[in-house]
Amino acid sequence: MIKKQSYRIITILLMLAVAVGVAVSGCAGIGSRTQNSTAQPASPDDGIDWGYYNGRAEAFVIATANGDYAGAAGMFDETMTRVFGAAGLEDAWATVIGIAGDFIRIHDYQNATIDGYYISGVIMQHENTGFGWNVVFSEDSLIAGLNTGGTMPLPDSTPYSHPLSSPAIREGFTDYPVIVGEGSSYPLNGILSMPDNAAGQIPAVVIVQGSGSRDMDGTISGSKPYRDIADYLAASGIAVLRNDKRTFVYGAKMLQEHGGSLTVWDEAIEDAIIAAQMLKADPRIDENKVFIIGHSLGAIIAPRIHVEGGSFAGLILLAGSPRTLSEILLDQSMMQLEQIPEGPDRTLGLAQLEELTELLASIPAMNDEEAKAANVIGMSGYYLNDMSMPPFSHYAGLASVPMLVMQGGRDFQILPDKDYAMLQELLGSRKTVTFKLYDDLNHLFILTTAMSFAEHAESIMQTSGQMDTQVLQDISDWILNG
């Protein structure tokens, strides 16, 4: 069992990892945590003055949004002040703005108690989406923890509407509005980018996103990597279908309907198969030349999508890994801890990381109900087990189609010297697998000078850029000439 103090500090250490797309943060409910303690939702007659705690949470959020980080951090308890402080709060807020856009107002609150702590789940309306912050108060009303509830659509204030009302003519291609899963419980807006004046049937691509809640463009701080892919390939004669991620649109609904039983099938696989079927049914497209481009999580599950019904002509893996999410999460946590100077805070962080390691190691042996109740940064143990059993190697072994494996040399989320090297070892003997390493590109395949996880995350969350042209050209050439 992770102690109460560990709850708040591990959450702080891993907040950045969640923000840049390790966890399924769009399905992380108010009160998501890194322990097995059970959060109890507030009730009207629980005797707790939630107006008081929510008022303090409101003052904290407003001060932060106004740039008064020192004033907001003045509400922290001693431990939060030492390990997070005003500087950590400023970095965390910049991350939120990078994900959700400018802050507009507080939309609502949700409340819960956990082990003597009082949680004000502040649901904030931002320019691009809703975002949740769980402000954890101790009995003395100081802020003892802060963690993310992730992005969440706010249908009452930000209606879900298609970005295109009609086809949009671009240079050499046209964007058509489509609905992926039309008539289902989770219809998703999508854009089919079709080359103009194509002679005969053409090849096509389905884009499958990374972890977290993302729109169809994969928008992060102004960067739109999936739109970059669609624009370049469509201009090169390849149709591209991309769609909003299910957790981006229906995160709250999915949490209510699935809870801890959510799997990657619900999150991404089913929609990718539906998208592939849409392309194959289009008479303009060669049904034998439909490919998948998976990025990060999408690359990890691409062989599984192929085996479970996608039936693609080939797989393009951008920043993929044969490792489990638990292994990747622990690596990223360690890289963050390495940025902390030697001293009490580093010692404490290492001890708490060991506790997290023990929790993750226990999940594979849990029964279904135990796994559904275990929660690690917005991911249930059940989700983690589903992702790793069978492992990537199982599905990759069943996927005999050609593959293009691509990796950024300065990616500190999926590591070139570990994940990419393991893929080379696993798949390198196949003549139909091509490997491409790009020395100075990050996790989004954008040029970077980052030399550490912290610099990498800052560059992704606070600066915008375009996917490297050579990467896009290599994808196009592989599809058209392979």
C-alpha positions as CSV (number, residue, x, y, z in Angstrom):
1,M,0.0,0.0,0.0
2,I,1.4,3.4,-1.0
3,K,1.3,5.8,2.0
4,K,-0.6,9.0,2.0
5,Q,2.5,11.1,1.6
6,S,3.5,8.9,-1.4
7,Y,0.1,9.6,-3.0
8,R,0.8,13.3,-3.3
9,I,4.4,13.2,-4.2
10,I,4.3,10.5,-6.8
11,T,1.4,12.3,-8.3
12,I,3.6,15.4,-8.6
13,L,6.5,13.5,-10.1
14,L,4.3,11.8,-12.7
15,M,2.1,14.8,-13.6
16,L,4.4,15.7,-16.5
17,A,4.4,12.1,-17.8
18,V,0.6,12.1,-17.8
19,A,0.5,15.4,-19.6
20,V,2.8,14.3,-22.5
21,G,0.7,11.2,-23.1
22,V,1.8,8.2,-21.0
23,A,-1.4,7.6,-19.2
24,V,-5.0,7.4,-20.5
25,S,-5.6,10.7,-18.8
26,G,-8.8,11.4,-20.6
27,C,-10.4,8.6,-18.7
28,A,-8.9,9.6,-15.4
29,G,-11.8,10.5,-13.2
30,I,-11.9,13.0,-10.4
31,G,-9.9,11.4,-7.6
32,S,-7.6,9.3,-9.8
33,R,-4.6,8.3,-7.8
34,T,-1.5,6.1,-7.5
35,Q,-2.8,3.8,-4.8
36,N,-5.5,1.3,-4.0
37,S,-7.3,3.4,-1.4
38,T,-10.9,4.0,-2.3
39,A,-12.0,7.6,-2.8
40,Q,-15.5,8.1,-1.4
41,P,-17.7,10.5,-3.4
42,A,-19.2,13.4,-1.4
43,S,-22.8,13.3,-0.4
44,P,-25.1,16.1,0.7
45,D,-25.3,14.9,4.3
46,D,-21.7,13.9,4.9
47,G,-21.2,16.9,7.3
48,I,-18.2,18.3,5.3
49,D,-18.3,22.0,4.4
50,W,-17.5,21.5,0.7
51,G,-18.3,25.1,0.0
52,Y,-15.3,26.0,2.1
53,Y,-12.9,23.6,0.4
54,N,-14.2,24.5,-3.1
55,G,-13.8,28.1,-2.2
56,R,-10.1,27.6,-1.3
57,A,-9.6,25.5,-4.5
58,E,-11.2,28.3,-6.5
59,A,-8.9,30.9,-5.0
60,F,-5.9,28.6,-5.7
61,V,-6.9,28.1,-9.4
62,I,-7.7,31.7,-10.0
63,A,-4.4,32.9,-8.5
64,T,-2.6,30.3,-10.7
65,A,-4.5,31.4,-13.8
66,N,-3.6,35.0,-13.1
67,G,0.1,34.1,-12.8
68,D,0.3,34.6,-9.1
69,Y,2.2,31.4,-8.6
70,A,3.8,32.5,-5.3
71,G,0.5,33.4,-3.8
72,A,-1.1,30.1,-5.0
73,A,1.8,28.1,-3.6
74,G,1.3,29.9,-0.3
75,M,-1.6,27.5,0.2
76,F,0.7,24.4,0.0
77,D,1.7,22.4,3.1
78,E,5.4,22.0,4.0
79,T,6.0,18.9,1.8
80,M,4.3,20.4,-1.3
81,T,6.2,23.6,-0.8
82,R,9.5,21.7,-0.7
83,V,9.0,19.3,-3.6
84,F,6.8,21.4,-5.9
85,G,6.6,25.0,-4.9
86,A,5.8,28.0,-7.0
87,A,8.2,26.9,-9.8
88,G,6.6,23.5,-10.1
89,L,3.2,25.0,-10.1
90,E,4.2,27.4,-12.9
91,D,5.5,24.5,-15.0
92,A,2.4,22.4,-14.3
93,W,0.1,25.3,-15.4
94,A,2.1,25.8,-18.6
95,T,1.6,22.1,-19.3
96,V,-2.2,22.5,-18.8
97,I,-2.3,25.5,-21.1
98,G,-0.3,23.6,-23.7
99,I,-2.9,20.8,-23.6
100,A,-6.2,22.6,-23.1
101,G,-5.6,26.2,-24.3
102,D,-6.2,29.4,-22.4
103,F,-8.2,29.3,-19.1
104,I,-11.7,30.7,-19.4
105,R,-13.5,29.9,-16.1
106,I,-14.3,27.2,-13.5
107,H,-17.1,25.0,-14.9
108,D,-17.9,22.8,-11.9
109,Y,-16.7,20.9,-8.9
110,Q,-16.7,17.3,-7.8
111,N,-15.8,16.2,-4.3
112,A,-14.5,13.1,-2.6
113,T,-12.7,12.1,0.5
114,I,-9.7,9.7,0.8
115,D,-7.9,8.6,3.9
116,G,-8.7,11.8,5.8
117,Y,-8.0,14.1,2.9
118,Y,-10.6,16.3,1.1
119,I,-10.5,16.5,-2.6
120,S,-11.9,19.4,-4.6
121,G,-12.1,18.2,-8.2
122,V,-12.0,21.5,-10.1
123,I,-13.4,21.1,-13.6
124,M,-12.0,24.0,-15.7
125,Q,-13.2,25.3,-19.0
126,H,-10.3,26.2,-21.3
127,E,-10.2,27.4,-24.9
128,N,-9.9,24.0,-26.5
129,T,-11.4,21.6,-23.9
130,G,-12.3,21.1,-20.3
131,F,-9.5,20.1,-17.9
132,G,-9.6,18.7,-14.4
133,W,-7.4,19.4,-11.4
134,N,-7.8,17.5,-8.2
135,V,-6.8,19.8,-5.3
136,V,-6.2,17.6,-2.2
137,F,-6.6,19.3,1.2
138,S,-5.3,18.0,4.5
139,E,-7.3,18.4,7.8
140,D,-5.6,21.7,8.4
141,S,-6.9,23.0,5.1
142,L,-3.6,23.2,3.4
143,I,-3.0,21.8,-0.1
144,A,-1.3,18.4,0.4
145,G,-1.5,17.2,-3.2
146,L,-2.3,18.2,-6.7
147,N,-3.0,15.8,-9.6
148,T,-4.7,15.8,-13.0
149,G,-8.1,14.6,-13.9
150,G,-7.0,15.1,-17.6
151,T,-9.0,16.6,-20.4
152,M,-12.7,16.3,-20.5
153,P,-15.3,17.5,-23.0
154,L,-17.8,20.0,-21.5
155,P,-21.0,19.4,-23.6
156,D,-22.9,22.1,-21.7
157,S,-20.5,24.8,-22.7
158,T,-18.5,23.5,-25.6
159,P,-20.7,21.5,-27.9
160,Y,-19.1,18.8,-30.0
161,S,-19.3,19.9,-33.6
162,H,-17.5,19.0,-36.8
163,P,-14.7,21.4,-37.8
164,L,-15.8,21.1,-41.4
165,S,-19.4,21.9,-42.5
166,S,-18.6,21.0,-46.1
167,P,-15.6,19.7,-48.1
168,A,-12.6,22.0,-47.9
169,I,-10.4,22.4,-51.1
170,R,-6.7,22.4,-50.3
171,E,-3.6,22.5,-52.6
172,G,-3.8,19.2,-54.5
173,F,-6.4,17.5,-52.3
174,T,-9.7,18.0,-50.6
175,D,-10.7,17.4,-46.9
176,Y,-14.1,15.7,-46.5
177,P,-16.0,15.7,-43.2
178,V,-16.8,12.1,-42.2
179,I,-18.2,10.4,-39.1
180,V,-16.3,7.3,-37.8
181,G,-18.8,4.9,-36.1
182,E,-21.9,6.7,-37.3
183,G,-25.0,5.3,-35.6
184,S,-22.9,3.8,-32.8
185,S,-22.8,4.9,-29.1
186,Y,-19.6,6.8,-29.8
187,P,-19.7,8.6,-33.2
188,L,-16.5,10.5,-33.9
189,N,-15.7,13.4,-36.2
190,G,-13.1,12.6,-38.8
191,I,-11.5,14.1,-41.9
192,L,-10.8,12.1,-45.0
193,S,-8.1,13.9,-47.0
194,M,-8.5,12.8,-50.6
195,P,-6.0,13.6,-53.4
196,D,-7.5,15.4,-56.4
197,N,-7.5,14.1,-59.9
198,A,-6.3,10.6,-58.9
199,A,-6.0,8.1,-61.8
200,G,-7.6,4.9,-60.6
201,Q,-7.8,3.6,-57.1
202,I,-5.3,5.0,-54.6
203,P,-3.6,3.8,-51.4
204,A,-4.9,5.0,-48.1
205,V,-3.9,5.4,-44.4
206,V,-5.6,5.3,-41.0
207,I,-3.9,7.3,-38.3
208,V,-4.1,5.9,-34.7
209,Q,-3.1,8.3,-32.0
210,G,-0.9,8.0,-28.9
211,S,-2.0,7.9,-25.3
212,G,-4.2,10.5,-23.7
213,S,-7.1,12.5,-25.1
214,R,-6.4,14.1,-28.4
215,D,-8.3,15.6,-31.2
216,M,-7.9,14.3,-34.8
217,D,-4.9,16.6,-35.4
218,G,-3.0,15.4,-32.3
219,T,-2.9,19.0,-31.1
220,I,-0.3,19.7,-28.5
221,S,0.7,23.3,-27.8
222,G,0.1,24.4,-31.4
223,S,1.8,21.4,-33.0
224,K,-0.6,19.2,-35.1
225,P,1.5,16.2,-36.1
226,Y,-1.4,14.1,-37.5
227,R,-2.6,16.9,-39.6
228,D,1.0,17.3,-40.9
229,I,0.9,13.6,-41.9
230,A,-2.5,13.9,-43.6
231,D,-1.6,17.1,-45.5
232,Y,1.7,15.7,-46.8
233,L,0.5,12.3,-47.8
234,A,-2.7,13.5,-49.4
235,A,-0.7,16.0,-51.5
236,S,1.5,13.0,-52.5
237,G,-1.4,10.9,-53.8
238,I,-2.3,8.9,-50.6
239,A,-5.8,9.2,-48.9
240,V,-5.7,9.7,-45.1
241,L,-8.4,9.3,-42.5
242,R,-8.0,10.7,-39.1
243,N,-10.6,11.2,-36.3
244,D,-11.0,12.5,-32.8
245,K,-10.1,10.0,-30.2
246,R,-13.0,8.4,-28.3
247,T,-11.6,9.5,-24.9
248,F,-11.3,13.1,-26.2
249,V,-15.0,13.3,-26.9
250,Y,-16.6,10.8,-24.5
251,G,-14.2,10.6,-21.6
252,A,-16.8,11.2,-18.9
253,K,-19.3,8.9,-20.5
254,M,-16.8,6.1,-20.9
255,L,-15.7,6.5,-17.3
256,Q,-19.3,6.2,-16.2
257,E,-20.1,3.2,-18.4
258,H,-16.8,1.3,-18.1
259,G,-15.1,2.5,-15.0
260,G,-12.1,0.3,-14.2
261,S,-13.1,-2.2,-17.0
262,L,-12.0,0.2,-19.8
263,T,-9.6,-1.5,-22.2
264,V,-7.6,-0.3,-25.2
265,W,-10.3,-1.9,-27.4
266,D,-12.7,0.7,-26.1
267,E,-10.2,3.4,-26.3
268,A,-8.8,3.0,-29.8
269,I,-8.8,-0.4,-31.4
270,E,-12.5,-0.6,-32.4
271,D,-12.5,2.8,-34.0
272,A,-9.4,2.1,-36.0
273,I,-11.0,-1.1,-37.4
274,I,-14.1,0.9,-38.3
275,A,-12.0,3.5,-40.0
276,A,-10.2,0.8,-42.0
277,Q,-13.5,-0.7,-43.1
278,M,-14.7,2.8,-44.2
279,L,-11.7,3.2,-46.4
280,K,-11.9,-0.3,-47.9
281,A,-15.6,0.4,-48.8
282,D,-14.7,3.6,-50.6
283,P,-14.6,2.9,-54.4
284,R,-11.9,5.5,-54.9
285,I,-9.5,3.5,-52.7
286,D,-7.6,0.3,-53.4
287,E,-8.9,-2.0,-50.6
288,N,-5.6,-4.0,-50.8
289,K,-3.5,-0.9,-50.1
290,V,-4.9,0.4,-46.8
291,F,-2.2,1.0,-44.3
292,I,-2.1,2.0,-40.6
293,I,0.1,4.7,-39.1
294,G,0.3,4.3,-35.3
295,H,2.0,6.8,-33.1
296,S,3.3,6.0,-29.6
297,L,0.4,4.0,-28.1
298,G,-1.0,3.7,-31.6
299,A,2.3,2.1,-32.7
300,I,2.3,-0.3,-29.7
301,I,-1.2,-1.6,-30.6
302,A,-0.9,-1.4,-34.4
303,P,-0.1,-5.1,-34.8
304,R,-3.0,-6.0,-32.5
305,I,-5.4,-3.8,-34.6
306,H,-4.2,-5.6,-37.7
307,V,-4.7,-9.0,-36.2
308,E,-8.1,-8.3,-34.6
309,G,-9.7,-7.0,-37.8
310,G,-7.8,-4.2,-39.4
311,S,-6.2,-6.4,-42.0
312,F,-3.8,-3.8,-43.3
313,A,-1.4,-3.9,-46.2
314,G,1.4,-2.7,-43.9
315,L,2.1,-1.2,-40.5
316,I,3.9,2.1,-40.0
317,L,5.1,2.4,-36.4
318,L,6.1,5.9,-35.2
319,A,7.8,5.8,-31.7
320,G,6.6,2.3,-30.9
321,S,7.8,-0.1,-28.2
322,P,7.5,-3.8,-27.4
323,R,7.6,-3.0,-23.7
324,T,4.6,-2.7,-21.4
325,L,3.2,0.6,-20.4
326,S,4.2,-0.1,-16.8
327,E,7.9,-0.5,-17.8
328,I,7.7,2.7,-19.9
329,L,6.0,4.6,-17.1
330,L,8.7,3.6,-14.6
331,D,11.5,4.6,-16.9
332,Q,10.0,8.0,-17.4
333,S,9.5,8.4,-13.7
334,M,13.1,7.5,-13.1
335,M,14.3,10.1,-15.7
336,Q,12.3,12.8,-13.9
337,L,13.8,11.8,-10.6
338,E,17.3,12.0,-12.1
339,Q,16.7,15.8,-12.5
340,I,16.3,16.2,-8.8
341,P,19.7,17.1,-7.0
342,E,21.0,14.7,-4.4
343,G,19.3,15.3,-1.1
344,P,16.3,14.5,1.0
345,D,13.8,15.1,-1.8
346,R,15.6,12.8,-4.2
347,T,15.9,10.1,-1.5
348,L,12.2,10.4,-0.8
349,G,11.3,10.3,-4.4
350,L,13.3,7.1,-5.0
351,A,11.7,5.4,-2.1
352,Q,8.2,6.3,-3.4
353,L,9.2,5.2,-6.9
354,E,10.1,1.8,-5.3
355,E,6.6,1.6,-3.8
356,L,5.1,2.4,-7.2
357,T,7.3,-0.3,-8.7
358,E,5.9,-2.8,-6.2
359,L,2.3,-1.8,-7.0
360,L,2.8,-2.2,-10.7
361,A,4.6,-5.6,-10.2
362,S,1.5,-6.8,-8.2
363,I,-1.0,-6.0,-10.9
364,P,-0.4,-9.0,-13.3
365,A,-1.3,-11.4,-10.4
366,M,-4.6,-9.5,-9.5
367,N,-7.9,-11.0,-10.3
368,D,-10.3,-9.0,-12.5
369,E,-12.1,-7.2,-9.7
370,E,-8.8,-6.3,-7.9
371,A,-7.3,-5.0,-11.2
372,K,-10.4,-2.9,-12.0
373,A,-10.1,-1.2,-8.5
374,A,-6.3,-0.6,-8.8
375,N,-5.6,2.9,-10.3
376,V,-2.2,4.1,-11.5
377,I,-2.3,7.7,-12.9
378,G,-5.7,7.3,-14.5
379,M,-5.1,3.7,-15.8
380,S,-6.7,0.8,-14.1
381,G,-4.8,-2.4,-13.4
382,Y,-7.3,-4.1,-15.7
383,Y,-6.3,-1.8,-18.5
384,L,-2.6,-2.4,-17.9
385,N,-3.2,-6.2,-17.9
386,D,-5.2,-6.0,-21.1
387,M,-2.4,-4.0,-22.8
388,S,0.3,-6.5,-21.8
389,M,-1.4,-9.9,-22.0
390,P,-0.7,-11.0,-24.7
391,P,2.3,-8.8,-25.3
392,F,3.4,-6.8,-28.3
393,S,5.6,-9.6,-29.5
394,H,2.6,-11.9,-29.7
395,Y,0.7,-9.7,-32.1
396,A,3.9,-8.7,-34.0
397,G,4.5,-12.4,-34.6
398,L,1.1,-12.8,-36.1
399,A,1.4,-9.7,-38.3
400,S,3.3,-10.9,-41.4
401,V,2.8,-7.8,-43.4
402,P,5.5,-5.3,-44.2
403,M,6.4,-2.7,-41.5
404,L,8.1,0.6,-41.4
405,V,9.6,1.3,-37.9
406,M,10.5,5.0,-37.3
407,Q,12.1,6.6,-34.2
408,G,13.3,10.0,-33.1
409,G,16.8,10.1,-31.7
410,R,15.9,12.7,-29.1
411,D,12.7,11.0,-27.9
412,F,12.7,10.8,-24.1
413,Q,9.4,9.1,-23.9
414,I,10.0,6.1,-26.2
415,L,13.8,5.6,-26.0
416,P,16.0,5.0,-29.1
417,D,18.6,3.0,-27.2
418,K,16.0,0.8,-25.5
419,D,12.6,0.6,-27.2
420,Y,13.9,1.1,-30.8
421,A,16.8,-1.3,-30.1
422,M,14.3,-3.9,-28.8
423,L,12.2,-3.6,-31.9
424,Q,15.3,-4.1,-34.1
425,E,16.1,-7.2,-32.1
426,L,12.5,-8.5,-32.3
427,L,11.8,-7.7,-36.0
428,G,15.3,-7.1,-37.6
429,S,15.5,-10.6,-39.1
430,R,12.4,-9.9,-41.3
431,K,13.2,-8.8,-44.8
432,T,9.9,-6.9,-45.0
433,V,10.7,-4.6,-42.0
434,T,12.4,-1.3,-42.6
435,F,14.0,0.8,-39.8
436,K,14.5,4.6,-39.8
437,L,16.2,6.6,-37.0
438,Y,16.2,10.4,-37.1
439,D,18.9,11.8,-34.8
440,D,17.5,15.2,-33.8
441,L,13.8,14.6,-33.7
442,N,11.6,14.3,-30.6
443,H,8.6,12.1,-29.8
444,L,6.4,14.0,-32.3
445,F,9.2,13.8,-35.0
446,I,9.8,17.5,-34.7
447,L,13.3,19.0,-34.6
448,T,14.5,19.6,-31.1
449,T,17.7,20.4,-29.1
450,A,16.4,18.7,-25.9
451,M,19.0,16.6,-24.1
452,S,16.9,15.4,-21.1
453,F,13.3,14.3,-20.3
454,A,12.6,17.6,-18.7
455,E,13.8,19.6,-21.7
456,H,12.0,17.2,-24.0
457,A,8.7,17.6,-22.2
458,E,9.1,21.4,-22.0
459,S,9.8,21.7,-25.7
460,I,6.7,19.6,-26.6
461,M,4.3,21.3,-24.2
462,Q,5.5,24.9,-24.6
463,T,6.6,25.2,-28.3
464,S,5.0,24.3,-31.6
465,G,6.5,22.8,-34.7
466,Q,5.9,20.7,-37.7
467,M,6.7,17.1,-38.3
468,D,10.0,16.7,-40.1
469,T,9.6,16.7,-43.9
470,Q,12.1,13.8,-44.4
471,V,9.9,11.6,-42.1
472,L,6.8,12.4,-44.2
473,Q,8.7,11.8,-47.4
474,D,10.0,8.5,-46.2
475,I,6.4,7.4,-45.2
476,S,5.1,8.5,-48.6
477,D,7.9,6.7,-50.5
478,W,7.4,3.5,-48.5
479,I,3.7,3.3,-49.2
480,L,4.0,4.2,-52.9
481,N,7.1,2.3,-53.8
482,G,7.1,-0.6,-51.3
